[in-house]
Amino acid sequence: MKTAVIVFPGSNCDRDLMVALESITGIAPHAVWHADTQLPDTLDLIALPGGFSHGDYLRSGAIAARAPIMRDVIAAANRGVRILGVCNGFQVLTETGLLPGALMRNAGLDFVCRDVALEVVNANTPFTNAYAQGEILQIPVAHHDGNYAADEDTLNRLEQQGQVAFRYAEPVNGSARNIAGISNEAGNVLGLMPHPERMIEQAHGGTDGRRLFESLLAELV
């Protein structure tokens, strides 16, 4: 599986994603700088990492969404290439319009950094097929702007079309309907606030995040 991780000024989880991807695929990902204009050829997965791209100025992910490389990322998504956005990467995906809705300040305005209980809502996606429907995972979060918001019509459509991939199984940040991760209509783009790359080996305290990457690998080999 050929992968790339997009690196923005202020990204601080890019190395975590690269280590996770290499651990599972056996192949080191390409690190692609935000100012580049072209992605490597024949990628199977493009990952947007967590962090504070451009210092989270304006809105989280707003400046990164307009980076030169994102034109190629959007084109790849429209061709069906798998795109994964974690935390700040999820915010970037909503700012590009690849995913609907927005990530707002957490309820209570607190930065939340801890392991949380996460329900697998749809186990029939390229990112979740190694999980069981309704399975409860333990995955860490670390965010200040993770409160997912969308209008009622959008929320209903996400639910009806199976685009809600993960839901918090406990109160975390005030997200509408406890949504923690969603996919696009085609199913090839996933954004989630929790950090699966931080829970891939027992030294992390658990391996519940590992199967997200194994899902992608199994789908592509």
GUKOLLO-349405 format. One line per field, with one value per atom (N, C-alpha, C): residue number from 1; residue in three letters; atom name; x, y, z. Coordinates in pm, whole numbers. Example, Ala and Ser with C-alpha at 12.3 -4.5 7.8 and 13.67 -1.06 7.14 Angstrom:
<pts>
nr: c(1	1	1	2	2	2)
rest: c(ala	ala	ala	ser	ser	ser)
atom: c(N	CA	C	N	CA	C)
x: c(1319	1230	1320	1285	1367	1290)
y: c(-569	-450	-330	-225	-106	3)
z: c(780	780	780	708	714	787)
</pts>
This chain:
<pts>
nr: c(1	1	1	2	2	2	3	3	3	4	4	4	5	5	5	6	6	6	7	7	7	8	8	8	9	9	9	10	10	10	11	11	11	12	12	12	13	13	13	14	14	14	15	15	15	16	16	16	17	17	17	18	18	18	19	19	19	20	20	20	21	21	21	22	22	22	23	23	23	24	24	24	25	25	25	26	26	26	27	27	27	28	28	28	29	29	29	30	30	30	31	31	31	32	32	32	33	33	33	34	34	34	35	35	35	36	36	36	37	37	37	38	38	38	39	39	39	40	40	40	41	41	41	42	42	42	43	43	43	44	44	44	45	45	45	46	46	46	47	47	47	48	48	48	49	49	49	50	50	50	51	51	51	52	52	52	53	53	53	54	54	54	55	55	55	56	56	56	57	57	57	58	58	58	59	59	59	60	60	60	61	61	61	62	62	62	63	63	63	64	64	64	65	65	65	66	66	66	67	67	67	68	68	68	69	69	69	70	70	70	71	71	71	72	72	72	73	73	73	74	74	74	75	75	75	76	76	76	77	77	77	78	78	78	79	79	79	80	80	80	81	81	81	82	82	82	83	83	83	84	84	84	85	85	85	86	86	86	87	87	87	88	88	88	89	89	89	90	90	90	91	91	91	92	92	92	93	93	93	94	94	94	95	95	95	96	96	96	97	97	97	98	98	98	99	99	99	100	100	100	101	101	101	102	102	102	103	103	103	104	104	104	105	105	105	106	106	106	107	107	107	108	108	108	109	109	109	110	110	110	111	111	111	112	112	112	113	113	113	114	114	114	115	115	115	116	116	116	117	117	117	118	118	118	119	119	119	120	120	120	121	121	121	122	122	122	123	123	123	124	124	124	125	125	125	126	126	126	127	127	127	128	128	128	129	129	129	130	130	130	131	131	131	132	132	132	133	133	133	134	134	134	135	135	135	136	136	136	137	137	137	138	138	138	139	139	139	140	140	140	141	141	141	142	142	142	143	143	143	144	144	144	145	145	145	146	146	146	147	147	147	148	148	148	149	149	149	150	150	150	151	151	151	152	152	152	153	153	153	154	154	154	155	155	155	156	156	156	157	157	157	158	158	158	159	159	159	160	160	160	161	161	161	162	162	162	163	163	163	164	164	164	165	165	165	166	166	166	167	167	167	168	168	168	169	169	169	170	170	170	171	171	171	172	172	172	173	173	173	174	174	174	175	175	175	176	176	176	177	177	177	178	178	178	179	179	179	180	180	180	181	181	181	182	182	182	183	183	183	184	184	184	185	185	185	186	186	186	187	187	187	188	188	188	189	189	189	190	190	190	191	191	191	192	192	192	193	193	193	194	194	194	195	195	195	196	196	196	197	197	197	198	198	198	199	199	199	200	200	200	201	201	201	202	202	202	203	203	203	204	204	204	205	205	205	206	206	206	207	207	207	208	208	208	209	209	209	210	210	210	211	211	211	212	212	212	213	213	213	214	214	214	215	215	215	216	216	216	217	217	217	218	218	218	219	219	219	220	220	220	221	221	221)
rest: c(met	met	met	lys	lys	lys	thr	thr	thr	ala	ala	ala	val	val	val	ile	ile	ile	val	val	val	phe	phe	phe	pro	pro	pro	gly	gly	gly	ser	ser	ser	asn	asn	asn	cys	cys	cys	asp	asp	asp	arg	arg	arg	asp	asp	asp	leu	leu	leu	met	met	met	val	val	val	ala	ala	ala	leu	leu	leu	glu	glu	glu	ser	ser	ser	ile	ile	ile	thr	thr	thr	gly	gly	gly	ile	ile	ile	ala	ala	ala	pro	pro	pro	his	his	his	ala	ala	ala	val	val	val	trp	trp	trp	his	his	his	ala	ala	ala	asp	asp	asp	thr	thr	thr	gln	gln	gln	leu	leu	leu	pro	pro	pro	asp	asp	asp	thr	thr	thr	leu	leu	leu	asp	asp	asp	leu	leu	leu	ile	ile	ile	ala	ala	ala	leu	leu	leu	pro	pro	pro	gly	gly	gly	gly	gly	gly	phe	phe	phe	ser	ser	ser	his	his	his	gly	gly	gly	asp	asp	asp	tyr	tyr	tyr	leu	leu	leu	arg	arg	arg	ser	ser	ser	gly	gly	gly	ala	ala	ala	ile	ile	ile	ala	ala	ala	ala	ala	ala	arg	arg	arg	ala	ala	ala	pro	pro	pro	ile	ile	ile	met	met	met	arg	arg	arg	asp	asp	asp	val	val	val	ile	ile	ile	ala	ala	ala	ala	ala	ala	ala	ala	ala	asn	asn	asn	arg	arg	arg	gly	gly	gly	val	val	val	arg	arg	arg	ile	ile	ile	leu	leu	leu	gly	gly	gly	val	val	val	cys	cys	cys	asn	asn	asn	gly	gly	gly	phe	phe	phe	gln	gln	gln	val	val	val	leu	leu	leu	thr	thr	thr	glu	glu	glu	thr	thr	thr	gly	gly	gly	leu	leu	leu	leu	leu	leu	pro	pro	pro	gly	gly	gly	ala	ala	ala	leu	leu	leu	met	met	met	arg	arg	arg	asn	asn	asn	ala	ala	ala	gly	gly	gly	leu	leu	leu	asp	asp	asp	phe	phe	phe	val	val	val	cys	cys	cys	arg	arg	arg	asp	asp	asp	val	val	val	ala	ala	ala	leu	leu	leu	glu	glu	glu	val	val	val	val	val	val	asn	asn	asn	ala	ala	ala	asn	asn	asn	thr	thr	thr	pro	pro	pro	phe	phe	phe	thr	thr	thr	asn	asn	asn	ala	ala	ala	tyr	tyr	tyr	ala	ala	ala	gln	gln	gln	gly	gly	gly	glu	glu	glu	ile	ile	ile	leu	leu	leu	gln	gln	gln	ile	ile	ile	pro	pro	pro	val	val	val	ala	ala	ala	his	his	his	his	his	his	asp	asp	asp	gly	gly	gly	asn	asn	asn	tyr	tyr	tyr	ala	ala	ala	ala	ala	ala	asp	asp	asp	glu	glu	glu	asp	asp	asp	thr	thr	thr	leu	leu	leu	asn	asn	asn	arg	arg	arg	leu	leu	leu	glu	glu	glu	gln	gln	gln	gln	gln	gln	gly	gly	gly	gln	gln	gln	val	val	val	ala	ala	ala	phe	phe	phe	arg	arg	arg	tyr	tyr	tyr	ala	ala	ala	glu	glu	glu	pro	pro	pro	val	val	val	asn	asn	asn	gly	gly	gly	ser	ser	ser	ala	ala	ala	arg	arg	arg	asn	asn	asn	ile	ile	ile	ala	ala	ala	gly	gly	gly	ile	ile	ile	ser	ser	ser	asn	asn	asn	glu	glu	glu	ala	ala	ala	gly	gly	gly	asn	asn	asn	val	val	val	leu	leu	leu	gly	gly	gly	leu	leu	leu	met	met	met	pro	pro	pro	his	his	his	pro	pro	pro	glu	glu	glu	arg	arg	arg	met	met	met	ile	ile	ile	glu	glu	glu	gln	gln	gln	ala	ala	ala	his	his	his	gly	gly	gly	gly	gly	gly	thr	thr	thr	asp	asp	asp	gly	gly	gly	arg	arg	arg	arg	arg	arg	leu	leu	leu	phe	phe	phe	glu	glu	glu	ser	ser	ser	leu	leu	leu	leu	leu	leu	ala	ala	ala	glu	glu	glu	leu	leu	leu	val	val	val)
atom: c(N	CA	C	N	CA	C	N	CA	C	N	CA	C	N	CA	C	N	CA	C	N	CA	C	N	CA	C	N	CA	C	N	CA	C	N	CA	C	N	CA	C	N	CA	C	N	CA	C	N	CA	C	N	CA	C	N	CA	C	N	CA	C	N	CA	C	N	CA	C	N	CA	C	N	CA	C	N	CA	C	N	CA	C	N	CA	C	N	CA	C	N	CA	C	N	CA	C	N	CA	C	N	CA	C	N	CA	C	N	CA	C	N	CA	C	N	CA	C	N	CA	C	N	CA	C	N	CA	C	N	CA	C	N	CA	C	N	CA	C	N	CA	C	N	CA	C	N	CA	C	N	CA	C	N	CA	C	N	CA	C	N	CA	C	N	CA	C	N	CA	C	N	CA	C	N	CA	C	N	CA	C	N	CA	C	N	CA	C	N	CA	C	N	CA	C	N	CA	C	N	CA	C	N	CA	C	N	CA	C	N	CA	C	N	CA	C	N	CA	C	N	CA	C	N	CA	C	N	CA	C	N	CA	C	N	CA	C	N	CA	C	N	CA	C	N	CA	C	N	CA	C	N	CA	C	N	CA	C	N	CA	C	N	CA	C	N	CA	C	N	CA	C	N	CA	C	N	CA	C	N	CA	C	N	CA	C	N	CA	C	N	CA	C	N	CA	C	N	CA	C	N	CA	C	N	CA	C	N	CA	C	N	CA	C	N	CA	C	N	CA	C	N	CA	C	N	CA	C	N	CA	C	N	CA	C	N	CA	C	N	CA	C	N	CA	C	N	CA	C	N	CA	C	N	CA	C	N	CA	C	N	CA	C	N	CA	C	N	CA	C	N	CA	C	N	CA	C	N	CA	C	N	CA	C	N	CA	C	N	CA	C	N	CA	C	N	CA	C	N	CA	C	N	CA	C	N	CA	C	N	CA	C	N	CA	C	N	CA	C	N	CA	C	N	CA	C	N	CA	C	N	CA	C	N	CA	C	N	CA	C	N	CA	C	N	CA	C	N	CA	C	N	CA	C	N	CA	C	N	CA	C	N	CA	C	N	CA	C	N	CA	C	N	CA	C	N	CA	C	N	CA	C	N	CA	C	N	CA	C	N	CA	C	N	CA	C	N	CA	C	N	CA	C	N	CA	C	N	CA	C	N	CA	C	N	CA	C	N	CA	C	N	CA	C	N	CA	C	N	CA	C	N	CA	C	N	CA	C	N	CA	C	N	CA	C	N	CA	C	N	CA	C	N	CA	C	N	CA	C	N	CA	C	N	CA	C	N	CA	C	N	CA	C	N	CA	C	N	CA	C	N	CA	C	N	CA	C	N	CA	C	N	CA	C	N	CA	C	N	CA	C	N	CA	C	N	CA	C	N	CA	C	N	CA	C	N	CA	C	N	CA	C	N	CA	C	N	CA	C	N	CA	C	N	CA	C	N	CA	C	N	CA	C	N	CA	C	N	CA	C	N	CA	C	N	CA	C	N	CA	C	N	CA	C	N	CA	C	N	CA	C	N	CA	C	N	CA	C	N	CA	C	N	CA	C	N	CA	C	N	CA	C	N	CA	C	N	CA	C	N	CA	C	N	CA	C	N	CA	C	N	CA	C	N	CA	C	N	CA	C	N	CA	C	N	CA	C	N	CA	C	N	CA	C	N	CA	C	N	CA	C	N	CA	C	N	CA	C	N	CA	C	N	CA	C	N	CA	C	N	CA	C	N	CA	C	N	CA	C	N	CA	C)
x: c(85	0	89	74	155	81	145	77	158	89	154	89	170	122	153	51	69	115	221	279	259	194	171	258	285	347	254	305	222	169	185	150	239	181	264	232	147	115	152	225	264	355	450	541	464	368	286	217	157	89	186	303	401	448	472	514	404	278	166	153	160	144	258	379	491	482	438	423	326	220	114	137	190	208	347	443	581	653	587	645	637	748	749	664	579	499	585	534	593	550	644	610	600	484	458	436	518	510	392	328	205	223	344	368	399	414	431	303	315	198	154	231	196	225	133	150	230	292	354	247	290	198	144	28	-35	-41	-86	-105	-234	-230	-348	-418	-341	-395	-319	-394	-336	-389	-299	-339	-304	-400	-381	-374	-262	-239	-301	-294	-336	-230	-266	-176	-248	-174	-229	-177	-222	-170	-185	-73	-70	-120	-97	-135	-284	-365	-511	-563	-491	-541	-665	-746	-877	-971	-970	-1041	-947	-964	-877	-890	-776	-775	-805	-845	-890	-776	-659	-546	-490	-476	-422	-507	-638	-728	-699	-630	-599	-453	-383	-244	-234	-125	-110	-134	-84	-96	-240	-327	-463	-541	-501	-568	-552	-432	-407	-474	-481	-551	-699	-761	-903	-925	-837	-849	-836	-744	-728	-853	-909	-1033	-1144	-1155	-1260	-1238	-1112	-1084	-1108	-1135	-1162	-1047	-935	-824	-870	-826	-862	-794	-874	-823	-862	-764	-789	-745	-837	-804	-825	-720	-727	-714	-812	-811	-800	-687	-672	-695	-659	-686	-834	-916	-1061	-1109	-1054	-1091	-1056	-940	-900	-998	-1040	-1132	-1267	-1315	-1441	-1420	-1304	-1277	-1262	-1219	-1210	-1344	-1441	-1569	-1572	-1460	-1463	-1552	-1572	-1667	-1758	-1885	-1979	-1963	-2020	-2020	-1895	-1878	-1765	-1729	-1605	-1559	-1546	-1626	-1634	-1558	-1548	-1487	-1564	-1489	-1550	-1649	-1754	-1848	-1769	-1789	-1713	-1580	-1541	-1418	-1293	-1298	-1183	-1110	-977	-900	-917	-956	-981	-868	-801	-689	-695	-754	-768	-819	-814	-877	-1028	-1100	-1246	-1305	-1428	-1501	-1563	-1541	-1582	-1660	-1780	-1862	-1840	-1824	-1818	-1962	-2001	-2140	-2159	-2060	-2068	-1940	-1950	-1834	-1819	-1895	-1892	-1832	-1713	-1643	-1499	-1426	-1287	-1200	-1245	-1168	-1209	-1322	-1377	-1410	-1377	-1424	-1361	-1254	-1193	-1257	-1351	-1423	-1559	-1622	-1759	-1856	-1971	-2075	-2110	-2110	-2145	-2032	-1916	-1803	-1762	-1723	-1677	-1525	-1461	-1316	-1269	-1142	-1078	-971	-992	-902	-878	-756	-733	-780	-820	-847	-755	-731	-652	-690	-792	-839	-912	-916	-990	-1109	-1102	-1207	-1258	-1318	-1364	-1514	-1586	-1731	-1796	-1835	-1889	-2026	-2043	-2169	-2213	-2343	-2403	-2552	-2618	-2762	-2836	-2960	-3036	-3052	-3071	-3084	-2956	-2842	-2714	-2695	-2726	-2713	-2802	-2925	-3016	-2964	-2911	-2857	-2736	-2650	-2533	-2576	-2677	-2727	-2790	-2876	-2950	-2861	-2753	-2666	-2546	-2546	-2438	-2305	-2307	-2182	-2124	-2200	-2144	-2067	-1935	-1850	-1826	-1807	-1778	-1860	-1900	-1975	-1914	-1905	-1859	-1961	-1913	-2001	-2008	-1958	-1961	-1952	-1992	-1979	-1832	-1800	-1660	-1648	-1718	-1693	-1817	-1935	-2058	-2098	-2027	-2057	-2203	-2261	-2399	-2412	-2509	-2538	-2415	-2323	-2200	-2115	-2124	-2049	-1899	-1820	-1675	-1603	-1669	-1605	-1708	-1686	-1779	-1702	-1774	-1717	-1796	-1741	-1815	-1915	-1995	-2097	-2035	-1923	-1858	-1788	-1760	-1699	-1547	-1484	-1338	-1267	-1343	-1285	-1341	-1251	-1293	-1222	-1299	-1242	-1288	-1197	-1234	-1146	-1202	-1127	-1036	-1075	-982	-860	-755	-625	-599	-639	-613	-464	-383	-239	-169	-238	-179	-222	-288	-332	-317	-190	-167	-80	-26	54	35	64	36	111	227	301	223	126	40	-73	-91	-201	-315	-301	-405	-380	-457	-437	-566	-663	-792	-782	-680	-665	-604	-536	-461	-550	-669	-755	-810	-809	-847	-750	-622	-521	-519	-545	-552	-673	-780	-897	-858	-785	-742	-649	-557	-462	-533	-629	-702	-783	-833	-915	-835	-707	-626	-532	-513	-422	-500)
y: c(-119	0	124	208	328	446	512	615	744	852	982	1053	1129	1212	1357	1442	1583	1655	1735	1805	1955	2017	2161	2226	2356	2425	2413	2359	2339	2197	2113	1971	1914	1837	1773	1625	1573	1429	1360	1430	1370	1250	1262	1151	1032	1057	949	870	943	877	798	854	785	655	661	540	435	478	384	318	399	344	250	285	196	68	78	-40	-140	-91	-180	-221	-132	-166	-221	-191	-232	-140	-32	61	202	274	411	502	585	678	791	854	977	1092	1177	1302	1411	1473	1573	1708	1805	1940	2016	2097	2167	2256	2307	2399	2327	2194	2120	2130	2106	2119	1986	1879	1751	1637	1546	1426	1321	1228	1113	1035	965	888	766	721	594	573	673	658	581	499	428	503	580	653	784	891	1020	1055	1083	1111	1254	1320	1456	1446	1487	1460	1563	1532	1625	1730	1827	1936	2068	2172	2307	2378	2332	2385	2537	2604	2750	2815	2745	2802	2810	2741	2747	2891	2975	3111	3107	3210	3222	3117	2997	2880	2762	2662	2545	2480	2467	2402	2493	2619	2706	2743	2776	2814	2690	2581	2457	2408	2429	2384	2453	2565	2642	2629	2534	2509	2458	2486	2440	2290	2207	2061	2014	2094	2049	2041	2114	2100	1958	1904	1767	1665	1695	1606	1599	1712	1716	1639	1658	1584	1435	1394	1251	1196	1273	1229	1209	1299	1289	1171	1122	1001	874	886	769	724	799	766	780	691	697	817	896	1013	1000	1013	1005	1135	1198	1319	1296	1311	1288	1420	1451	1569	1695	1764	1881	1844	1721	1675	1669	1632	1633	1777	1870	2010	2061	2020	2060	2005	1881	1819	1890	1937	2012	2148	2209	2340	2331	2218	2202	2170	2128	2083	1937	1864	1719	1647	1705	1653	1766	1735	1840	1879	1993	2036	2114	2136	2213	2164	2189	2157	2287	2299	2421	2403	2513	2504	2404	2330	2232	2299	2228	2277	2298	2412	2443	2509	2512	2578	2516	2389	2321	2241	2233	2140	2002	1903	1768	1677	1612	1524	1401	1292	1170	1059	937	827	838	808	814	685	657	543	584	502	534	417	445	339	335	213	194	190	295	307	235	243	177	98	-34	-121	-166	-104	-143	-32	15	116	69	129	89	112	199	234	156	88	27	-121	-183	-320	-424	-389	-483	-475	-383	-369	-437	-458	-509	-392	-403	-301	-286	-164	-138	-162	-203	-227	-96	-108	8	3	111	120	221	213	315	381	509	583	721	773	905	1020	1128	1253	1360	1464	1580	1698	1772	1881	1988	2106	2219	2256	2216	2250	2121	2035	1907	1888	1996	1994	1995	1876	1866	1931	2016	2088	2082	2066	2071	2097	2142	2165	2032	2036	1913	1829	1893	1817	1740	1805	1737	1623	1646	1540	1421	1448	1339	1262	1335	1269	1182	1233	1154	1024	1033	913	816	868	783	714	782	727	650	630	552	623	756	832	860	833	844	716	728	610	582	688	674	774	729	816	804	916	908	832	739	662	724	845	921	1068	1158	1301	1339	1412	1451	1600	1649	1787	1862	1801	1866	1842	1752	1726	1689	1740	1706	1554	1500	1357	1273	1334	1267	1215	1281	1237	1262	1156	1164	1149	1090	1071	1043	1101	1083	1054	998	976	1059	1070	1133	1033	1077	989	870	889	779	681	723	634	630	707	702	810	901	1007	993	987	975	1081	1151	1242	1200	1202	1171	1251	1289	1365	1276	1158	1074	1032	991	961	810	739	594	562	653	628	625	673	672	551	456	336	216	189	80	-33	-17	-123	-121	-233	-245	-142	-98	5	136	155	273	258	137	110	35	3	-71	-65	-143	-151	-125	-57	-38	47	130	212	137	27	-44	-96	-141	-204	-107	24	120	111	108	98	-41	-144	-279	-294	-222	-223	-175	-64	-9	-105	-163	-256	-376	-432	-550	-518	-395	-356	-340	-305	-267	-375	-481	-588	-699)
z: c(0	0	0	-100	-115	-52	44	122	124	158	176	294	367	477	441	441	410	536	524	639	622	721	721	829	819	933	1054	1163	1282	1297	1196	1215	1325	1415	1518	1537	1450	1456	1326	1238	1110	1131	1224	1251	1309	1397	1453	1342	1246	1135	1049	1025	943	1009	1139	1212	1207	1228	1225	1088	983	848	812	848	817	898	1023	1107	1047	985	935	791	710	568	537	623	597	500	458	360	418	417	469	382	442	363	306	202	152	243	281	350	244	232	128	193	158	216	158	241	203	80	59	-53	-183	-178	-302	-385	-512	-600	-660	-635	-696	-599	-590	-508	-583	-512	-579	-658	-759	-844	-771	-812	-774	-623	-551	-407	-378	-274	-227	-114	-38	77	95	120	157	295	388	526	564	628	680	832	892	1034	1128	1256	1358	1385	1468	1503	1500	1471	1470	1346	1230	1103	1100	1068	1060	1190	1302	1430	1455	1372	1384	1372	1298	1276	1187	1195	1130	1187	1134	1188	1174	1261	1252	1115	1046	915	798	823	714	620	674	589	520	594	536	420	428	322	189	196	75	34	93	57	-87	-156	-296	-314	-222	-240	-231	-166	-146	-276	-378	-507	-560	-543	-588	-497	-367	-273	-308	-335	-373	-502	-599	-726	-703	-616	-585	-517	-425	-358	-460	-554	-656	-751	-758	-838	-759	-629	-547	-460	-458	-369	-224	-138	4	69	143	214	360	450	594	658	732	806	954	1034	1178	1251	1336	1421	1335	1334	1248	1101	1063	927	897	995	980	958	1036	1021	880	831	695	592	609	512	509	624	623	558	580	521	369	316	170	107	189	135	100	122	97	195	313	412	456	485	525	672	708	846	883	1014	1063	1203	1243	1378	1455	1561	1641	1773	1850	1983	2069	2148	2237	2332	2366	2467	2597	2660	2781	2751	2621	2576	2636	2674	2732	2626	2637	2557	2619	2538	2587	2540	2635	2602	2693	2641	2719	2628	2678	2607	2621	2512	2517	2461	2500	2445	2313	2212	2075	2018	1966	1906	1754	1702	1557	1506	1434	1388	1255	1168	1038	1015	1022	1004	860	770	630	544	583	505	485	392	373	496	586	704	829	824	946	933	818	795	886	958	1052	1191	1208	1334	1325	1439	1444	1462	1397	1412	1560	1610	1749	1848	1800	1890	1959	2086	2162	2173	2128	2126	2231	2265	2346	2259	2226	2139	2202	2200	2260	2172	2236	2169	2226	2148	2194	2106	2147	2063	2143	2084	2141	2054	1926	1830	1765	1845	1794	1798	1823	1840	1701	1653	1516	1508	1406	1388	1243	1223	1089	1109	1003	1013	1020	1062	1085	959	845	720	690	711	687	785	912	1013	979	939	902	781	684	565	599	684	726	791	878	947	848	762	669	568	526	423	480	610	671	672	670	666	804	909	1044	1071	1079	1098	1245	1324	1467	1546	1666	1756	1896	1966	2105	2187	2268	2356	2494	2506	2632	2596	2685	2655	2641	2532	2509	2479	2377	2334	2286	2302	2260	2117	2045	1904	1883	1776	1740	1728	1798	1797	1833	1909	1953	1837	1723	1605	1627	1603	1617	1485	1384	1255	1148	1029	918	789	694	560	458	339	230	170	77	20	-51	-116	-189	-96	27	124	122	34	24	105	167	250	391	490	631	713	795	894	1032	1128	1267	1361	1476	1573	1658	1703	1780	1698	1767	1707	1704	1600	1596	1591	1533	1521	1657	1762	1896	1977	1912	1982	1889	1850	1754	1810	1932	1991	2142	2206	2349	2432	2385	2458	2467	2377	2382	2483	2535	2626	2561	2433	2361	2212	2138	1992	1915	1976	1909	1783	1772	1652	1535	1564	1461	1349	1386	1285	1181	1212	1109	992	1022	917	853	934	879	787	816	727	587	582	454	381	455	394	335	412	364	240	231	116	-11	7	-109	-158	-79	-124	-193)
</pts>
